[in-house]
Amino acid sequence: MNKIPSVNLADFLSDDAERKQKFINEIGDAYENIGFVALKGHFLDDQLVDNLYAEIKKFFFLIYLLK
């Protein structure tokens, strides 16, 4: 796999059973094969997402013993 899998929460929240099952299958495959997924269609505002990514970057730059 050479890209981060991406799923759309709107598919899961849909009344369409096929879209909902597609979301379930895709997120399950993503976590089984790569361990994480990009989620589109969530309800987080851009500032909160930006802050989250900044904190994630800080964490990954920590030395191993501090993690």
N, C-alpha and C positions, 0 to 999 in steps of 0.2 A: 504494500500500500504506500503510495507516494504523496497522499494528501490527507488532510484532516477531514474525517467524515462530518457531514453537516445534515442536521434534521430540522424540520420546521414544526414548532409546537402547535401551530394552527392545524396541522394534519391530525394531531392527536385530539385536539379539542373539537374537531369537526364532527358532524352527525353522520358523516359518510364512513361506514364500517371498513371499507377498503383502504381509505386514507389513514384511518386510525391504525389498522393492522400493518400498513406499510411503515408508519412511524415506529411502531413497536419492533418490527423486524429490523429496521435500519439502526435504531439506537442499540438494540441487543447485539447486533453484529459489530457495531463500532466498539462497544465496551469489551466484547470478547476478543476482538482482533487487535485493537490499538490501545484501548484503555481510557479513551476520552472521546469527546464529540463536541462539535460546535453547534450551539442551539440558536436557531433563528426564531423569530416570532414570539420571543419572550416579552415580559412586561417591565423589564429593567430599563431605566433611562440611560442615555449615553454617558452622562457624567459618572454614574455608578459603575458602569462597565469599564470606563477608562480608569477609575480608581482601583477596581479589582485587578485589571491587568498590571497596573503599576505595583501593586502589592505582590502579585505573583512573580514579577520580574525581580523584585527585591529578595524574595524568598530564594529563588534559584541562583542568585548571586552570592548567597551566604556560603560560608565554608561548610563542608560536610558535617563537622562536629557540632555546629550550631543548629543544624536542621533537625 
